[in-house]
Amino acid sequence: MTTRTINAALRRAGLDVEIQNNRDGYSYFVRKATGALVGESVMVCYLNQQTVEQWVTDARHAIAQEATP
């Protein structure tokens, strides 16, 4: 699994975020337009530790966290 695959799935789901995978064991969702972090990070050593559907679910959760005061 690649960052490109996950980002394509996020686009297909209509989400305005992309994933940035850092080598510190965390992946971050960021706004495409601004690069601002969205919600909490996802701690995985390898991107393929989750399915594409799980990445989309995590992105939706991160967006919901941002919307909650």
All heavy atoms as TSV, in Angstrom:
chain	resi	resn	atom	element	x	y	z
A	1	MET	N	N	0.849	-1.176	0.000
A	1	MET	CA	C	0.000	0.000	0.000
A	1	MET	C	C	0.891	1.234	0.000
A	1	MET	O	O	1.920	1.266	0.655
A	1	MET	CB	C	-0.886	-0.027	1.234
A	1	MET	CG	C	-1.684	1.213	1.413
A	1	MET	SD	S	-3.444	1.054	1.671
A	1	MET	CE	C	-3.711	-0.595	2.144
A	2	THR	N	N	0.440	2.240	-0.718
A	2	THR	CA	C	1.217	3.477	-0.823
A	2	THR	C	C	0.376	4.674	-0.386
A	2	THR	O	O	-0.854	4.591	-0.316
A	2	THR	CB	C	1.688	3.717	-2.269
A	2	THR	OG1	O	0.534	3.937	-3.098
A	2	THR	CG2	C	2.499	2.546	-2.800
A	3	THR	N	N	1.070	5.760	-0.118
A	3	THR	CA	C	0.385	7.018	0.201
A	3	THR	C	C	-0.512	7.418	-0.961
A	3	THR	O	O	-1.642	7.883	-0.759
A	3	THR	CB	C	1.423	8.114	0.488
A	3	THR	OG1	O	2.241	7.683	1.570
A	3	THR	CG2	C	0.763	9.426	0.846
A	4	ARG	N	N	-0.045	7.194	-2.170
A	4	ARG	CA	C	-0.831	7.535	-3.369
A	4	ARG	C	C	-2.156	6.777	-3.397
A	4	ARG	O	O	-3.205	7.343	-3.700
A	4	ARG	CB	C	-0.015	7.232	-4.616
A	4	ARG	CG	C	-0.766	7.529	-5.898
A	4	ARG	CD	C	0.063	7.217	-7.086
A	4	ARG	NE	N	0.900	8.381	-7.337
A	4	ARG	CZ	C	1.796	8.459	-8.288
A	4	ARG	NH1	N	2.018	7.438	-9.078
A	4	ARG	NH2	N	2.490	9.553	-8.458
A	5	THR	N	N	-2.123	5.491	-3.064
A	5	THR	CA	C	-3.340	4.674	-3.043
A	5	THR	C	C	-4.329	5.202	-2.011
A	5	THR	O	O	-5.525	5.321	-2.282
A	5	THR	CB	C	-2.978	3.210	-2.719
A	5	THR	OG1	O	-2.060	2.730	-3.699
A	5	THR	CG2	C	-4.206	2.324	-2.688
A	6	ILE	N	N	-3.825	5.513	-0.828
A	6	ILE	CA	C	-4.697	6.019	0.246
A	6	ILE	C	C	-5.280	7.370	-0.135
A	6	ILE	O	O	-6.483	7.602	0.016
A	6	ILE	CB	C	-3.915	6.104	1.566
A	6	ILE	CG1	C	-3.494	4.699	2.011
A	6	ILE	CG2	C	-4.757	6.793	2.647
A	6	ILE	CD1	C	-2.459	4.683	3.108
A	7	ASN	N	N	-4.459	8.267	-0.666
A	7	ASN	CA	C	-4.952	9.592	-1.054
A	7	ASN	C	C	-5.987	9.504	-2.167
A	7	ASN	O	O	-6.953	10.268	-2.179
A	7	ASN	CB	C	-3.789	10.504	-1.434
A	7	ASN	CG	C	-3.029	10.977	-0.221
A	7	ASN	OD1	O	-3.548	11.010	0.882
A	7	ASN	ND2	N	-1.776	11.332	-0.413
A	8	ALA	N	N	-5.815	8.564	-3.092
A	8	ALA	CA	C	-6.814	8.376	-4.153
A	8	ALA	C	C	-8.141	7.921	-3.545
A	8	ALA	O	O	-9.213	8.391	-3.957
A	8	ALA	CB	C	-6.310	7.366	-5.182
A	9	ALA	N	N	-8.089	7.037	-2.569
A	9	ALA	CA	C	-9.312	6.576	-1.899
A	9	ALA	C	C	-9.978	7.711	-1.134
A	9	ALA	O	O	-11.211	7.827	-1.128
A	9	ALA	CB	C	-8.992	5.419	-0.960
A	10	LEU	N	N	-9.175	8.562	-0.504
A	10	LEU	CA	C	-9.738	9.716	0.211
A	10	LEU	C	C	-10.434	10.665	-0.763
A	10	LEU	O	O	-11.510	11.189	-0.461
A	10	LEU	CB	C	-8.647	10.440	0.994
A	10	LEU	CG	C	-7.990	9.640	2.130
A	10	LEU	CD1	C	-6.807	10.401	2.710
A	10	LEU	CD2	C	-8.996	9.284	3.203
A	11	ARG	N	N	-9.841	10.880	-1.927
A	11	ARG	CA	C	-10.478	11.730	-2.953
A	11	ARG	C	C	-11.790	11.113	-3.415
A	11	ARG	O	O	-12.796	11.812	-3.545
A	11	ARG	CB	C	-9.542	11.921	-4.147
A	11	ARG	CG	C	-8.515	12.998	-3.960
A	11	ARG	CD	C	-7.797	13.331	-5.260
A	11	ARG	NE	N	-7.182	12.178	-5.907
A	11	ARG	CZ	C	-5.982	11.675	-5.590
A	11	ARG	NH1	N	-5.264	12.217	-4.622
A	11	ARG	NH2	N	-5.502	10.632	-6.227
A	12	ARG	N	N	-11.775	9.798	-3.700
A	12	ARG	CA	C	-12.999	9.123	-4.149
A	12	ARG	C	C	-14.100	9.217	-3.099
A	12	ARG	O	O	-15.292	9.258	-3.447
A	12	ARG	CB	C	-12.718	7.654	-4.476
A	12	ARG	CG	C	-12.041	7.434	-5.805
A	12	ARG	CD	C	-12.045	5.964	-6.216
A	12	ARG	NE	N	-11.438	5.089	-5.216
A	12	ARG	CZ	C	-10.142	4.839	-5.110
A	12	ARG	NH1	N	-9.292	5.396	-5.940
A	12	ARG	NH2	N	-9.693	4.015	-4.180
A	13	ALA	N	N	-13.720	9.245	-1.831
A	13	ALA	CA	C	-14.704	9.351	-0.747
A	13	ALA	C	C	-15.194	10.780	-0.565
A	13	ALA	O	O	-16.055	11.047	0.266
A	13	ALA	CB	C	-14.091	8.837	0.560
A	14	GLY	N	N	-14.647	11.718	-1.346
A	14	GLY	CA	C	-15.081	13.108	-1.278
A	14	GLY	C	C	-14.498	13.876	-0.108
A	14	GLY	O	O	-15.048	14.900	0.282
A	15	LEU	N	N	-13.400	13.387	0.450
A	15	LEU	CA	C	-12.780	14.050	1.597
A	15	LEU	C	C	-11.692	14.998	1.127
A	15	LEU	O	O	-10.926	14.680	0.224
A	15	LEU	CB	C	-12.196	13.002	2.554
A	15	LEU	CG	C	-13.214	11.976	3.067
A	15	LEU	CD1	C	-12.520	10.919	3.897
A	15	LEU	CD2	C	-14.311	12.660	3.854
A	16	ASP	N	N	-11.625	16.152	1.762
A	16	ASP	CA	C	-10.677	17.199	1.375
A	16	ASP	C	C	-9.384	17.115	2.191
A	16	ASP	O	O	-8.863	18.111	2.652
A	16	ASP	CB	C	-11.339	18.568	1.560
A	16	ASP	CG	C	-10.470	19.702	1.051
A	16	ASP	OD1	O	-9.796	19.517	0.022
A	16	ASP	OD2	O	-10.435	20.763	1.696
A	17	VAL	N	N	-8.919	15.884	2.418
A	17	VAL	CA	C	-7.683	15.679	3.170
A	17	VAL	C	C	-6.781	14.704	2.418
A	17	VAL	O	O	-7.242	13.949	1.565
A	17	VAL	CB	C	-7.950	15.139	4.600
A	17	VAL	CG1	C	-8.704	16.145	5.432
A	17	VAL	CG2	C	-8.660	13.802	4.569
A	18	GLU	N	N	-5.504	14.762	2.772
A	18	GLU	CA	C	-4.528	13.808	2.272
A	18	GLU	C	C	-3.768	13.267	3.476
A	18	GLU	O	O	-3.778	13.878	4.543
A	18	GLU	CB	C	-3.521	14.483	1.337
A	18	GLU	CG	C	-4.116	14.974	0.063
A	18	GLU	CD	C	-3.078	15.622	-0.838
A	18	GLU	OE1	O	-2.095	16.205	-0.327
A	18	GLU	OE2	O	-3.259	15.537	-2.046
A	19	ILE	N	N	-3.131	12.151	3.261
A	19	ILE	CA	C	-2.317	11.595	4.335
A	19	ILE	C	C	-0.860	11.938	4.080
A	19	ILE	O	O	-0.408	11.962	2.930
A	19	ILE	CB	C	-2.518	10.077	4.449
A	19	ILE	CG1	C	-1.932	9.588	5.753
A	19	ILE	CG2	C	-1.933	9.336	3.283
A	19	ILE	CD1	C	-2.359	8.211	6.134
A	20	GLN	N	N	-0.180	12.257	5.138
A	20	GLN	CA	C	1.269	12.427	5.083
A	20	GLN	C	C	1.849	11.376	5.998
A	20	GLN	O	O	1.485	11.305	7.176
A	20	GLN	CB	C	1.689	13.821	5.534
A	20	GLN	CG	C	1.364	14.883	4.541
A	20	GLN	CD	C	1.937	16.226	4.944
A	20	GLN	OE1	O	2.367	16.436	6.062
A	20	GLN	NE2	N	1.924	17.149	4.005
A	21	ASN	N	N	2.712	10.566	5.466
A	21	ASN	CA	C	3.306	9.490	6.240
A	21	ASN	C	C	4.714	9.886	6.645
A	21	ASN	O	O	5.563	10.109	5.798
A	21	ASN	CB	C	3.321	8.201	5.422
A	21	ASN	CG	C	3.797	7.025	6.212
A	21	ASN	OD1	O	3.621	6.976	7.419
A	21	ASN	ND2	N	4.393	6.065	5.546
A	22	ASN	N	N	4.929	10.015	7.931
A	22	ASN	CA	C	6.263	10.319	8.439
A	22	ASN	C	C	6.909	9.031	8.914
A	22	ASN	O	O	6.239	8.086	9.284
A	22	ASN	CB	C	6.179	11.327	9.584
A	22	ASN	CG	C	5.742	12.682	9.080
A	22	ASN	OD1	O	5.921	13.015	7.930
A	22	ASN	ND2	N	5.151	13.460	9.966
A	23	ARG	N	N	8.192	9.018	8.943
A	23	ARG	CA	C	8.914	7.811	9.324
A	23	ARG	C	C	9.035	7.646	10.830
A	23	ARG	O	O	9.761	6.807	11.304
A	23	ARG	CB	C	10.284	7.813	8.669
A	23	ARG	CG	C	10.180	7.784	7.175
A	23	ARG	CD	C	11.520	7.594	6.522
A	23	ARG	NE	N	11.392	7.721	5.081
A	23	ARG	CZ	C	11.208	6.705	4.276
A	23	ARG	NH1	N	11.136	5.489	4.747
A	23	ARG	NH2	N	11.093	6.898	2.976
A	24	ASP	N	N	8.272	8.424	11.580
A	24	ASP	CA	C	8.299	8.297	13.041
A	24	ASP	C	C	7.235	7.333	13.555
A	24	ASP	O	O	7.010	7.237	14.749
A	24	ASP	CB	C	8.139	9.669	13.697
A	24	ASP	CG	C	6.815	10.343	13.364
A	24	ASP	OD1	O	6.020	9.786	12.582
A	24	ASP	OD2	O	6.573	11.445	13.881
A	25	GLY	N	N	6.563	6.624	12.654
A	25	GLY	CA	C	5.525	5.688	13.056
A	25	GLY	C	C	4.141	6.294	13.110
A	25	GLY	O	O	3.191	5.645	13.508
A	26	TYR	N	N	4.022	7.542	12.713
A	26	TYR	CA	C	2.736	8.225	12.707
A	26	TYR	C	C	2.408	8.700	11.299
A	26	TYR	O	O	3.297	9.072	10.546
A	26	TYR	CB	C	2.747	9.453	13.633
A	26	TYR	CG	C	2.905	9.115	15.083
A	26	TYR	CD1	C	4.156	9.007	15.650
A	26	TYR	CD2	C	1.785	8.901	15.878
A	26	TYR	CE1	C	4.303	8.694	16.992
A	26	TYR	CE2	C	1.922	8.588	17.224
A	26	TYR	CZ	C	3.191	8.484	17.773
A	26	TYR	OH	O	3.326	8.174	19.091
A	27	SER	N	N	1.138	8.684	10.985
A	27	SER	CA	C	0.658	9.265	9.739
A	27	SER	C	C	-0.317	10.374	10.108
A	27	SER	O	O	-1.033	10.273	11.106
A	27	SER	CB	C	-0.036	8.217	8.881
A	27	SER	OG	O	0.898	7.246	8.475
A	28	TYR	N	N	-0.342	11.415	9.312
A	28	TYR	CA	C	-1.131	12.595	9.621
A	28	TYR	C	C	-2.053	12.928	8.461
A	28	TYR	O	O	-1.667	12.809	7.304
A	28	TYR	CB	C	-0.219	13.795	9.879
A	28	TYR	CG	C	0.778	13.556	10.969
A	28	TYR	CD1	C	2.028	13.035	10.692
A	28	TYR	CD2	C	0.462	13.844	12.288
A	28	TYR	CE1	C	2.944	12.791	11.699
A	28	TYR	CE2	C	1.365	13.612	13.310
A	28	TYR	CZ	C	2.609	13.089	13.002
A	28	TYR	OH	O	3.508	12.847	14.007
A	29	PHE	N	N	-3.264	13.360	8.784
A	29	PHE	CA	C	-4.167	13.885	7.770
A	29	PHE	C	C	-3.978	15.394	7.710
A	29	PHE	O	O	-3.888	16.056	8.741
A	29	PHE	CB	C	-5.624	13.549	8.106
A	29	PHE	CG	C	-5.909	12.082	8.063
A	29	PHE	CD1	C	-6.074	11.356	9.227
A	29	PHE	CD2	C	-5.989	11.408	6.848
A	29	PHE	CE1	C	-6.322	10.000	9.203
A	29	PHE	CE2	C	-6.234	10.048	6.797
A	29	PHE	CZ	C	-6.405	9.344	7.982
A	30	VAL	N	N	-3.888	15.921	6.507
A	30	VAL	CA	C	-3.737	17.355	6.314
A	30	VAL	C	C	-4.742	17.831	5.271
A	30	VAL	O	O	-5.149	17.075	4.389
A	30	VAL	CB	C	-2.300	17.744	5.873
A	30	VAL	CG1	C	-1.287	17.401	6.941
A	30	VAL	CG2	C	-1.929	17.085	4.563
A	31	ARG	N	N	-5.144	19.090	5.399
A	31	ARG	CA	C	-6.020	19.707	4.395
A	31	ARG	C	C	-5.246	19.884	3.100
A	31	ARG	O	O	-4.109	20.356	3.110
A	31	ARG	CB	C	-6.506	21.078	4.865
A	31	ARG	CG	C	-7.429	21.006	6.012
A	31	ARG	CD	C	-8.855	20.929	5.519
A	31	ARG	NE	N	-9.713	20.669	6.674
A	31	ARG	CZ	C	-10.794	19.940	6.604
A	31	ARG	NH1	N	-11.158	19.410	5.470
A	31	ARG	NH2	N	-11.528	19.735	7.664
A	32	LYS	N	N	-5.857	19.511	1.995
A	32	LYS	CA	C	-5.179	19.644	0.702
A	32	LYS	C	C	-4.868	21.098	0.382
A	32	LYS	O	O	-3.789	21.402	-0.103
A	32	LYS	CB	C	-6.031	19.034	-0.414
A	32	LYS	CG	C	-6.050	17.531	-0.385
A	32	LYS	CD	C	-6.660	16.971	-1.640
A	32	LYS	CE	C	-8.128	16.747	-1.441
A	32	LYS	NZ	N	-8.758	16.085	-2.591
A	33	ALA	N	N	-5.788	21.979	0.671
A	33	ALA	CA	C	-5.619	23.383	0.286
A	33	ALA	C	C	-4.584	24.108	1.126
A	33	ALA	O	O	-3.833	24.935	0.625
A	33	ALA	CB	C	-6.965	24.102	0.379
A	34	THR	N	N	-4.538	23.792	2.427
A	34	THR	CA	C	-3.698	24.578	3.326
A	34	THR	C	C	-2.531	23.808	3.931
A	34	THR	O	O	-1.595	24.414	4.440
A	34	THR	CB	C	-4.538	25.122	4.500
A	34	THR	OG1	O	-5.036	24.015	5.257
A	34	THR	CG2	C	-5.676	25.993	4.004
A	35	GLY	N	N	-2.608	22.491	3.941
A	35	GLY	CA	C	-1.569	21.697	4.582
A	35	GLY	C	C	-1.708	21.638	6.095
A	35	GLY	O	O	-0.849	21.113	6.783
A	36	ALA	N	N	-2.814	22.176	6.626
A	36	ALA	CA	C	-3.046	22.191	8.072
A	36	ALA	C	C	-3.395	20.789	8.569
A	36	ALA	O	O	-4.130	20.051	7.908
A	36	ALA	CB	C	-4.178	23.150	8.410
A	37	LEU	N	N	-2.878	20.431	9.717
A	37	LEU	CA	C	-3.189	19.140	10.315
A	37	LEU	C	C	-4.665	19.046	10.656
A	37	LEU	O	O	-5.280	20.022	11.079
A	37	LEU	CB	C	-2.371	18.924	11.589
A	37	LEU	CG	C	-0.886	18.686	11.398
A	37	LEU	CD1	C	-0.202	18.585	12.756
A	37	LEU	CD2	C	-0.626	17.447	10.585
A	38	VAL	N	N	-5.212	17.833	10.510
A	38	VAL	CA	C	-6.621	17.577	10.795
A	38	VAL	C	C	-6.707	16.438	11.798
A	38	VAL	O	O	-6.234	15.330	11.529
A	38	VAL	CB	C	-7.382	17.185	9.517
A	38	VAL	CG1	C	-8.821	16.852	9.816
A	38	VAL	CG2	C	-7.275	18.275	8.475
A	39	GLY	N	N	-7.299	16.692	12.946
A	39	GLY	CA	C	-7.520	15.645	13.936
A	39	GLY	C	C	-6.235	15.053	14.475
A	39	GLY	O	O	-5.162	15.646	14.393
A	40	GLU	N	N	-6.374	13.866	15.043
A	40	GLU	CA	C	-5.239	13.172	15.645
A	40	GLU	C	C	-4.477	12.374	14.599
A	40	GLU	O	O	-5.009	12.034	13.550
A	40	GLU	CB	C	-5.735	12.230	16.741
A	40	GLU	CG	C	-6.382	12.948	17.907
A	40	GLU	CD	C	-6.889	11.992	18.967
A	40	GLU	OE1	O	-6.721	10.770	18.821
A	40	GLU	OE2	O	-7.467	12.480	19.930
A	41	SER	N	N	-3.247	12.030	14.936
A	41	SER	CA	C	-2.444	11.215	14.045
A	41	SER	C	C	-2.869	9.754	14.151
A	41	SER	O	O	-3.570	9.357	15.078
A	41	SER	CB	C	-0.963	11.348	14.394
A	41	SER	OG	O	-0.751	10.920	15.710
A	42	VAL	N	N	-2.435	8.966	13.191
A	42	VAL	CA	C	-2.686	7.530	13.184
A	42	VAL	C	C	-1.332	6.857	13.387
A	42	VAL	O	O	-0.399	7.096	12.625
A	42	VAL	CB	C	-3.311	7.080	11.845
A	42	VAL	CG1	C	-3.543	5.581	11.839
A	42	VAL	CG2	C	-4.603	7.837	11.574
A	43	MET	N	N	-1.228	6.030	14.419
A	43	MET	CA	C	0.051	5.397	14.702
A	43	MET	C	C	0.102	4.021	14.032
A	43	MET	O	O	-0.598	3.085	14.440
A	43	MET	CB	C	0.266	5.246	16.202
A	43	MET	CG	C	1.676	4.825	16.538
A	43	MET	SD	S	2.002	4.848	18.298
A	43	MET	CE	C	1.822	3.116	18.650
A	44	VAL	N	N	0.885	3.921	12.986
A	44	VAL	CA	C	1.129	2.659	12.287
A	44	VAL	C	C	2.585	2.628	11.851
A	44	VAL	O	O	3.157	3.656	11.513
A	44	VAL	CB	C	0.219	2.481	11.049
A	44	VAL	CG1	C	-1.235	2.329	11.439
A	44	VAL	CG2	C	0.390	3.608	10.074
A	45	CYS	N	N	3.165	1.468	11.888
A	45	CYS	CA	C	4.550	1.343	11.403
A	45	CYS	C	C	4.574	1.285	9.885
A	45	CYS	O	O	5.493	1.791	9.249
A	45	CYS	CB	C	5.200	0.103	11.985
A	45	CYS	SG	S	5.528	0.251	13.744
A	46	TYR	N	N	3.565	0.647	9.316
A	46	TYR	CA	C	3.489	0.474	7.871
A	46	TYR	C	C	2.085	0.824	7.394
A	46	TYR	O	O	1.104	0.492	8.071
A	46	TYR	CB	C	3.812	-0.965	7.471
A	46	TYR	CG	C	5.155	-1.415	7.976
A	46	TYR	CD1	C	5.252	-2.215	9.111
A	46	TYR	CD2	C	6.323	-1.017	7.344
A	46	TYR	CE1	C	6.488	-2.614	9.595
A	46	TYR	CE2	C	7.565	-1.404	7.818
A	46	TYR	CZ	C	7.632	-2.203	8.939
A	46	TYR	OH	O	8.852	-2.585	9.419
A	47	LEU	N	N	1.990	1.472	6.264
A	47	LEU	CA	C	0.685	1.884	5.748
A	47	LEU	C	C	-0.250	0.699	5.542
A	47	LEU	O	O	-1.458	0.823	5.705
A	47	LEU	CB	C	0.854	2.647	4.431
A	47	LEU	CG	C	1.561	3.997	4.532
A	47	LEU	CD1	C	1.737	4.595	3.142
A	47	LEU	CD2	C	0.801	4.946	5.429
A	48	ASN	N	N	0.305	-0.462	5.194
A	48	ASN	CA	C	-0.557	-1.613	4.916
A	48	ASN	C	C	-1.023	-2.328	6.181
A	48	ASN	O	O	-1.629	-3.385	6.106
A	48	ASN	CB	C	0.130	-2.589	3.969
A	48	ASN	CG	C	1.378	-3.213	4.549
A	48	ASN	OD1	O	1.784	-2.906	5.661
A	48	ASN	ND2	N	1.996	-4.075	3.770
A	49	GLN	N	N	-0.771	-1.749	7.350
A	49	GLN	CA	C	-1.321	-2.312	8.582
A	49	GLN	C	C	-2.821	-2.047	8.681
A	49	GLN	O	O	-3.480	-2.609	9.551
A	49	GLN	CB	C	-0.610	-1.747	9.811
A	49	GLN	CG	C	0.766	-2.330	10.002
A	49	GLN	CD	C	1.417	-1.808	11.261
A	49	GLN	OE1	O	1.880	-0.678	11.291
A	49	GLN	NE2	N	1.435	-2.631	12.281
A	50	GLN	N	N	-3.324	-1.198	7.817
A	50	GLN	CA	C	-4.759	-0.914	7.758
A	50	GLN	C	C	-5.215	-1.093	6.319
A	50	GLN	O	O	-4.447	-0.916	5.386
A	50	GLN	CB	C	-5.056	0.535	8.179
A	50	GLN	CG	C	-4.708	0.855	9.591
A	50	GLN	CD	C	-5.396	2.109	10.066
A	50	GLN	OE1	O	-5.950	2.104	11.136
A	50	GLN	NE2	N	-5.373	3.184	9.314
A	51	THR	N	N	-6.497	-1.387	6.166
A	51	THR	CA	C	-7.078	-1.443	4.827
A	51	THR	C	C	-7.353	-0.021	4.351
A	51	THR	O	O	-7.364	0.923	5.158
A	51	THR	CB	C	-8.400	-2.229	4.831
A	51	THR	OG1	O	-9.355	-1.517	5.631
A	51	THR	CG2	C	-8.204	-3.645	5.360
A	52	VAL	N	N	-7.618	0.114	3.079
A	52	VAL	CA	C	-7.971	1.426	2.530
A	52	VAL	C	C	-9.236	1.937	3.209
A	52	VAL	O	O	-9.337	3.112	3.542
A	52	VAL	CB	C	-8.150	1.346	0.996
A	52	VAL	CG1	C	-8.727	2.628	0.438
A	52	VAL	CG2	C	-6.829	1.018	0.323
A	53	GLU	N	N	-10.179	1.047	3.457
A	53	GLU	CA	C	-11.422	1.442	4.117
A	53	GLU	C	C	-11.155	1.973	5.522
A	53	GLU	O	O	-11.801	2.925	5.962
A	53	GLU	CB	C	-12.401	0.255	4.172
A	53	GLU	CG	C	-12.924	-0.180	2.819
A	53	GLU	CD	C	-11.945	-1.075	2.051
A	53	GLU	OE1	O	-10.958	-1.588	2.634
A	53	GLU	OE2	O	-12.156	-1.237	0.840
A	54	GLN	N	N	-10.206	1.372	6.230
A	54	GLN	CA	C	-9.866	1.868	7.564
A	54	GLN	C	C	-9.234	3.253	7.497
A	54	GLN	O	O	-9.498	4.093	8.366
A	54	GLN	CB	C	-8.914	0.892	8.267
A	54	GLN	CG	C	-9.602	-0.380	8.715
A	54	GLN	CD	C	-8.609	-1.415	9.211
A	54	GLN	OE1	O	-7.612	-1.705	8.563
A	54	GLN	NE2	N	-8.897	-1.960	10.384
A	55	TRP	N	N	-8.427	3.509	6.474
A	55	TRP	CA	C	-7.843	4.846	6.314
A	55	TRP	C	C	-8.935	5.883	6.067
A	55	TRP	O	O	-8.894	6.980	6.621
A	55	TRP	CB	C	-6.822	4.864	5.177
A	55	TRP	CG	C	-5.527	4.245	5.565
A	55	TRP	CD1	C	-5.025	3.046	5.141
A	55	TRP	CD2	C	-4.564	4.787	6.470
A	55	TRP	NE1	N	-3.807	2.810	5.741
A	55	TRP	CE2	C	-3.499	3.872	6.561
A	55	TRP	CE3	C	-4.497	5.945	7.228
A	55	TRP	CZ2	C	-2.391	4.084	7.363
A	55	TRP	CZ3	C	-3.394	6.163	8.024
A	55	TRP	CH2	C	-2.353	5.247	8.093
A	56	VAL	N	N	-9.919	5.536	5.253
A	56	VAL	CA	C	-11.022	6.460	4.975
A	56	VAL	C	C	-11.814	6.708	6.262
A	56	VAL	O	O	-12.160	7.855	6.577
A	56	VAL	CB	C	-11.928	5.924	3.849
A	56	VAL	CG1	C	-13.193	6.762	3.705
A	56	VAL	CG2	C	-11.160	5.879	2.527
A	57	THR	N	N	-12.072	5.659	7.032
A	57	THR	CA	C	-12.778	5.804	8.306
A	57	THR	C	C	-11.991	6.694	9.256
A	57	THR	O	O	-12.560	7.570	9.924
A	57	THR	CB	C	-13.034	4.427	8.945
A	57	THR	OG1	O	-13.861	3.659	8.057
A	57	THR	CG2	C	-13.705	4.550	10.300
A	58	ASP	N	N	-10.678	6.479	9.338
A	58	ASP	CA	C	-9.838	7.313	10.206
A	58	ASP	C	C	-9.863	8.775	9.768
A	58	ASP	O	O	-9.873	9.681	10.604
A	58	ASP	CB	C	-8.398	6.805	10.223
A	58	ASP	CG	C	-8.227	5.559	11.067
A	58	ASP	OD1	O	-9.142	5.221	11.847
A	58	ASP	OD2	O	-7.164	4.915	10.943
A	59	ALA	N	N	-9.873	9.015	8.468
A	59	ALA	CA	C	-9.925	10.389	7.959
A	59	ALA	C	C	-11.247	11.048	8.344
A	59	ALA	O	O	-11.272	12.201	8.783
A	59	ALA	CB	C	-9.738	10.405	6.450
A	60	ARG	N	N	-12.337	10.310	8.203
A	60	ARG	CA	C	-13.644	10.854	8.599
A	60	ARG	C	C	-13.670	11.168	10.089
A	60	ARG	O	O	-14.208	12.187	10.516
A	60	ARG	CB	C	-14.752	9.878	8.229
A	60	ARG	CG	C	-15.011	9.833	6.748
A	60	ARG	CD	C	-16.207	8.982	6.402
A	60	ARG	NE	N	-16.494	9.091	4.983
A	60	ARG	CZ	C	-16.645	8.064	4.168
A	60	ARG	NH1	N	-16.557	6.835	4.630
A	60	ARG	NH2	N	-16.898	8.257	2.892
A	61	HIS	N	N	-13.077	10.299	10.879
A	61	HIS	CA	C	-13.005	10.516	12.327
A	61	HIS	C	C	-12.177	11.766	12.636
A	61	HIS	O	O	-12.556	12.570	13.495
A	61	HIS	CB	C	-12.410	9.285	13.005
A	61	HIS	CG	C	-12.294	9.407	14.480
A	61	HIS	ND1	N	-13.388	9.405	15.328
A	61	HIS	CD2	C	-11.226	9.567	15.273
A	61	HIS	CE1	C	-12.976	9.541	16.564
A	61	HIS	NE2	N	-11.663	9.640	16.577
A	62	ALA	N	N	-11.057	11.938	11.953
A	62	ALA	CA	C	-10.198	13.110	12.165
A	62	ALA	C	C	-10.934	14.403	11.816
A	62	ALA	O	O	-10.849	15.396	12.528
A	62	ALA	CB	C	-8.914	12.993	11.345
A	63	ILE	N	N	-11.681	14.368	10.726
A	63	ILE	CA	C	-12.454	15.546	10.311
A	63	ILE	C	C	-13.529	15.852	11.350
A	63	ILE	O	O	-13.761	17.010	11.696
A	63	ILE	CB	C	-13.048	15.339	8.902
A	63	ILE	CG1	C	-11.915	15.317	7.871
A	63	ILE	CG2	C	-14.079	16.415	8.573
A	63	ILE	CD1	C	-12.350	14.801	6.498
A	64	ALA	N	N	-14.178	14.816	11.856
A	64	ALA	CA	C	-15.222	15.001	12.881
A	64	ALA	C	C	-14.614	15.579	14.166
A	64	ALA	O	O	-15.240	16.419	14.819
A	64	ALA	CB	C	-15.922	13.682	13.173
A	65	GLN	N	N	-13.411	15.148	14.525
A	65	GLN	CA	C	-12.730	15.683	15.715
A	65	GLN	C	C	-12.497	17.178	15.554
A	65	GLN	O	O	-12.650	17.941	16.494
A	65	GLN	CB	C	-11.386	15.008	15.923
A	65	GLN	CG	C	-11.449	13.646	16.503
A	65	GLN	CD	C	-10.054	13.060	16.631
A	65	GLN	OE1	O	-9.144	13.437	15.907
A	65	GLN	NE2	N	-9.908	12.136	17.540
A	66	GLU	N	N	-12.104	17.565	14.372
A	66	GLU	CA	C	-11.816	18.977	14.103
A	66	GLU	C	C	-13.082	19.830	14.230
A	66	GLU	O	O	-13.042	20.959	14.673
A	66	GLU	CB	C	-11.218	19.126	12.705
A	66	GLU	CG	C	-10.776	20.522	12.382
A	66	GLU	CD	C	-10.191	20.592	10.984
A	66	GLU	OE1	O	-10.921	20.332	10.021
A	66	GLU	OE2	O	-9.013	20.932	10.877
A	67	ALA	N	N	-14.220	19.245	13.834
A	67	ALA	CA	C	-15.484	19.992	13.854
A	67	ALA	C	C	-16.064	20.093	15.255
A	67	ALA	O	O	-16.898	20.950	15.519
A	67	ALA	CB	C	-16.482	19.319	12.915
A	68	THR	N	N	-15.636	19.220	16.167
A	68	THR	CA	C	-16.150	19.227	17.529
A	68	THR	C	C	-15.348	20.179	18.382
A	68	THR	O	O	-14.132	20.033	18.468
A	68	THR	CB	C	-16.079	17.801	18.126
A	68	THR	OG1	O	-16.770	16.890	17.263
A	68	THR	CG2	C	-16.682	17.772	19.505
A	69	PRO	N	N	-16.020	21.143	19.009
A	69	PRO	CA	C	-15.272	22.119	19.834
A	69	PRO	C	C	-14.721	21.503	21.104
A	69	PRO	O	O	-15.081	20.584	21.646
A	69	PRO	CB	C	-16.294	23.192	20.161
A	69	PRO	CG	C	-17.619	22.665	19.762
A	69	PRO	CD	C	-17.409	21.464	18.928
